[in-house]
Amino acid sequence: MAAPLLTIEVSRLAAGRARLRLAGELDYDTAPELVEAAERVRRDGCAELEIDLGGITLCDSSGLSALVVIHRNGAGPIRLTGTSDQLQQLLDRTGLAEVLTTHQTRTTATTDTA
């Protein structure tokens, strides 16, 4: 059995807040998984989402689109953390860094930022 292209680990941070930690590829095939995971967490009462992109190895236009959909469909803010230099550059060039709150970090996947 092949390894999944994207894994999403959900952690509750506080009342109304959750972190989605992603690892793998965020592309045409996996973007709907992220949108669905965000919708599930929001249905469970988490309006504020932190999306940790530190484990993302590839992000295409469908991945960027998923982030926009999550932002637009939400009742609260989303915050992107762990963006790589390449992904941050993509967010900057597309203008999404102005719409989505980003925090470029150099942390390992096991380090929590608050």
Backbone as CSV, one residue per row, in Angstrom:
resi,resn,N_x,N_y,N_z,CA_x,CA_y,CA_z,C_x,C_y,C_z
1,MET,0.839,-1.185,0.000,0.000,0.000,0.000,0.880,1.243,0.000
2,ALA,0.612,2.167,-0.890,1.411,3.381,-1.011,1.121,4.333,0.143
3,ALA,2.134,5.118,0.523,1.967,6.107,1.582,1.030,7.212,1.098
4,PRO,0.255,7.800,2.005,-0.634,8.880,1.595,0.174,10.082,1.098
5,LEU,-0.383,10.802,0.142,0.293,11.979,-0.393,0.281,13.133,0.594
6,LEU,-0.745,13.176,1.459,-0.867,14.247,2.441,-1.369,13.664,3.746
7,THR,-0.731,14.038,4.833,-1.250,13.696,6.150,-1.617,14.987,6.861
8,ILE,-2.703,14.920,7.621,-3.194,16.087,8.354,-3.385,15.662,9.800
9,GLU,-2.630,16.271,10.684,-2.735,16.003,12.117,-3.459,17.190,12.752
10,VAL,-4.556,16.929,13.441,-5.358,17.988,14.054,-5.106,17.999,15.550
11,SER,-4.824,19.194,16.090,-4.636,19.388,17.528,-5.516,20.540,17.985
12,ARG,-6.181,20.345,19.101,-6.955,21.434,19.722,-5.984,22.260,20.551
13,LEU,-5.960,23.571,20.335,-5.033,24.448,21.053,-5.687,25.074,22.270
14,ALA,-6.890,25.543,22.117,-7.648,26.206,23.178,-9.090,26.261,22.703
15,ALA,-9.936,26.798,23.539,-11.345,26.914,23.153,-11.457,27.701,21.854
16,GLY,-12.043,27.071,20.844,-12.254,27.744,19.573,-11.061,27.803,18.650
17,ARG,-9.941,27.144,19.011,-8.734,27.175,18.182,-8.220,25.770,17.928
18,ALA,-7.708,25.568,16.716,-7.124,24.269,16.369,-5.951,24.471,15.422
19,ARG,-5.059,23.472,15.438,-3.917,23.465,14.510,-4.065,22.267,13.591
20,LEU,-3.878,22.516,12.297,-3.810,21.443,11.314,-2.367,21.397,10.837
21,ARG,-1.671,20.334,11.174,-0.264,20.179,10.792,-0.214,19.271,9.570
22,LEU,0.305,19.819,8.467,0.317,19.107,7.190,1.705,18.548,6.883
23,ALA,1.715,17.407,6.233,2.970,16.819,5.751,2.696,16.151,4.419
24,GLY,3.559,16.405,3.457,3.416,15.791,2.139,3.122,16.818,1.068
25,GLU,2.305,16.412,0.109,2.020,17.239,-1.059,0.626,17.853,-0.965
26,LEU,0.561,19.168,-1.168,-0.713,19.877,-1.195,-0.951,20.296,-2.645
27,ASP,-1.726,19.464,-3.353,-1.917,19.669,-4.782,-3.350,19.328,-5.197
28,TYR,-3.562,19.175,-6.484,-4.892,18.905,-7.038,-5.547,17.693,-6.385
29,ASP,-4.773,16.658,-6.142,-5.319,15.426,-5.578,-5.615,15.521,-4.084
30,THR,-4.865,16.352,-3.361,-4.989,16.365,-1.902,-5.657,17.617,-1.334
31,ALA,-5.754,18.676,-2.110,-6.354,19.925,-1.617,-7.759,19.714,-1.046
32,PRO,-8.620,18.897,-1.680,-9.951,18.681,-1.099,-9.904,18.064,0.302
33,GLU,-8.880,17.258,0.593,-8.731,16.677,1.927,-8.521,17.769,2.970
34,LEU,-7.713,18.776,2.627,-7.457,19.879,3.549,-8.726,20.693,3.772
35,VAL,-9.447,21.003,2.707,-10.683,21.770,2.834,-11.673,21.020,3.723
36,GLU,-11.812,19.727,3.513,-12.733,18.924,4.324,-12.295,18.867,5.785
37,ALA,-11.002,18.716,6.027,-10.499,18.681,7.404,-10.784,20.005,8.115
38,ALA,-10.572,21.117,7.422,-10.860,22.430,8.009,-12.350,22.586,8.289
39,GLU,-13.187,22.129,7.377,-14.632,22.211,7.586,-15.058,21.374,8.791
40,ARG,-14.498,20.185,8.952,-14.820,19.322,10.098,-14.453,20.005,11.415
41,VAL,-13.257,20.576,11.458,-12.784,21.233,12.676,-13.677,22.436,12.999
42,ARG,-14.056,23.162,11.981,-14.934,24.316,12.223,-16.322,23.885,12.670
43,ARG,-16.827,22.792,12.117,-18.121,22.271,12.572,-18.063,21.850,14.035
44,ASP,-16.882,21.455,14.480,-16.687,21.052,15.875,-16.455,22.248,16.799
45,GLY,-16.589,23.464,16.271,-16.525,24.659,17.108,-15.233,25.436,17.101
46,CYS,-14.307,25.117,16.220,-13.045,25.856,16.163,-13.110,26.889,15.034
47,ALA,-13.238,28.144,15.406,-13.316,29.213,14.411,-11.924,29.633,13.944
48,GLU,-10.955,29.658,14.865,-9.589,30.057,14.527,-8.760,28.834,14.181
49,LEU,-8.111,28.883,13.022,-7.292,27.760,12.574,-5.858,28.199,12.347
50,GLU,-4.945,27.386,12.819,-3.535,27.533,12.483,-3.213,26.372,11.559
51,ILE,-2.694,26.681,10.389,-2.330,25.640,9.433,-0.807,25.633,9.328
52,ASP,-0.205,24.577,9.855,1.244,24.428,9.876,1.682,23.738,8.588
53,LEU,2.378,24.486,7.756,2.813,24.001,6.446,4.273,23.537,6.451
54,GLY,4.843,23.383,7.632,6.257,23.020,7.738,6.625,21.694,7.094
55,GLY,5.675,20.778,6.976,5.954,19.476,6.394,5.554,19.352,4.935
56,ILE,5.149,20.447,4.318,4.724,20.418,2.917,5.948,20.351,2.000
57,THR,5.937,19.384,1.110,7.040,19.219,0.162,6.712,19.787,-1.212
58,LEU,5.418,19.980,-1.485,4.981,20.518,-2.769,3.646,21.222,-2.557
59,CYS,3.495,22.402,-3.151,2.220,23.113,-3.117,2.003,23.735,-4.489
60,ASP,0.901,23.348,-5.138,0.600,23.916,-6.453,-0.581,24.873,-6.330
61,SER,-1.111,25.314,-7.458,-2.204,26.285,-7.456,-3.454,25.740,-6.774
62,SER,-3.677,24.441,-6.846,-4.825,23.848,-6.158,-4.643,23.933,-4.645
63,GLY,-3.425,23.777,-4.179,-3.139,23.929,-2.760,-3.374,25.348,-2.296
64,LEU,-2.925,26.316,-3.106,-3.168,27.720,-2.777,-4.668,28.009,-2.773
65,SER,-5.369,27.463,-3.737,-6.812,27.641,-3.818,-7.508,27.092,-2.577
66,ALA,-7.062,25.954,-2.082,-7.647,25.367,-0.870,-7.484,26.315,0.311
67,LEU,-6.333,26.962,0.423,-6.115,27.914,1.507,-7.064,29.101,1.398
68,VAL,-7.300,29.567,0.179,-8.236,30.672,-0.034,-9.658,30.247,0.317
69,VAL,-10.057,29.044,-0.091,-11.398,28.533,0.223,-11.583,28.454,1.733
70,ILE,-10.603,27.950,2.440,-10.687,27.849,3.897,-10.818,29.239,4.511
71,HIS,-10.041,30.180,4.007,-10.104,31.565,4.493,-11.491,32.163,4.256
72,ARG,-12.006,32.006,3.080,-13.302,32.614,2.722,-14.486,31.952,3.423
73,ASN,-14.411,30.657,3.667,-15.536,29.937,4.269,-15.557,30.004,5.787
74,GLY,-14.540,30.576,6.379,-14.426,30.540,7.829,-15.100,31.684,8.542
75,ALA,-15.454,31.402,9.798,-16.031,32.419,10.664,-14.946,33.122,11.463
76,GLY,-13.731,32.588,11.420,-12.614,33.172,12.154,-11.368,33.153,11.309
77,PRO,-10.293,33.713,11.841,-9.059,33.821,11.061,-8.331,32.496,10.904
78,ILE,-7.539,32.432,9.839,-6.584,31.340,9.699,-5.193,31.958,9.723
79,ARG,-4.270,31.195,10.218,-2.886,31.644,10.297,-2.028,30.528,9.737
80,LEU,-1.174,30.857,8.784,-0.271,29.881,8.185,1.075,29.970,8.884
81,THR,1.593,28.831,9.317,2.903,28.811,9.959,3.795,27.802,9.242
82,GLY,5.076,27.933,9.478,6.027,26.969,8.936,6.211,27.025,7.440
83,THR,5.911,28.162,6.823,6.058,28.243,5.371,7.538,28.227,4.994
84,SER,7.862,27.416,4.018,9.232,27.366,3.509,9.509,28.645,2.716
85,ASP,10.784,28.880,2.418,11.134,30.046,1.597,10.403,30.016,0.265
86,GLN,10.364,28.838,-0.362,9.730,28.698,-1.674,8.229,28.961,-1.585
87,LEU,7.568,28.409,-0.580,6.135,28.624,-0.427,5.834,30.078,-0.060
88,GLN,6.663,30.676,0.783,6.462,32.087,1.133,6.601,32.959,-0.104
89,GLN,7.562,32.647,-0.951,7.746,33.404,-2.186,6.516,33.266,-3.089
90,LEU,5.947,32.069,-3.158,4.741,31.839,-3.940,3.567,32.645,-3.379
91,LEU,3.419,32.659,-2.066,2.357,33.449,-1.428,2.563,34.940,-1.692
92,ASP,3.799,35.399,-1.639,4.106,36.802,-1.901,3.790,37.182,-3.350
93,ARG,4.228,36.353,-4.291,4.039,36.656,-5.720,2.573,36.638,-6.144
94,THR,1.773,35.802,-5.502,0.354,35.717,-5.867,-0.497,36.726,-5.105
95,GLY,0.099,37.435,-4.147,-0.643,38.399,-3.348,-1.375,37.770,-2.170
96,LEU,-1.268,36.459,-2.011,-1.982,35.790,-0.924,-1.370,36.081,0.445
97,ALA,-0.104,36.463,0.486,0.517,36.804,1.766,-0.147,38.031,2.376
98,GLU,-0.763,38.868,1.545,-1.478,40.043,2.045,-2.853,39.683,2.574
99,VAL,-3.414,38.573,2.116,-4.755,38.148,2.512,-4.690,37.168,3.680
100,LEU,-3.734,36.259,3.631,-3.593,35.222,4.639,-2.465,35.598,5.597
101,THR,-2.690,35.470,6.882,-1.653,35.749,7.869,-0.633,34.622,7.825
102,THR,0.620,34.977,7.594,1.671,33.961,7.515,2.758,34.247,8.531
103,HIS,3.344,33.177,9.034,4.479,33.256,9.948,5.499,32.250,9.457
104,GLN,6.539,32.769,8.836,7.584,31.892,8.318,8.472,31.511,9.485
105,THR,8.604,30.202,9.708,9.383,29.744,10.848,10.423,28.737,10.414
106,ARG,11.380,28.562,11.247,12.440,27.582,11.006,12.413,26.540,12.124
107,THR,11.233,26.049,12.455,11.103,25.088,13.553,10.982,23.694,13.006
108,THR,11.225,22.724,13.857,11.028,21.334,13.464,9.566,21.005,13.592
109,ALA,9.179,19.888,13.035,7.773,19.484,13.037,7.257,19.218,14.452
110,THR,8.135,18.986,15.422,7.676,18.671,16.767,7.639,19.893,17.672
111,THR,8.100,21.046,17.211,8.112,22.240,18.026,6.780,22.961,17.889
112,ASP,6.169,23.286,19.025,4.918,24.041,19.024,5.220,25.512,19.158
113,THR,4.531,26.343,18.351,4.641,27.788,18.476,3.302,28.315,18.924
114,ALA,3.311,29.295,19.764,2.027,29.852,20.228,1.956,31.320,19.957
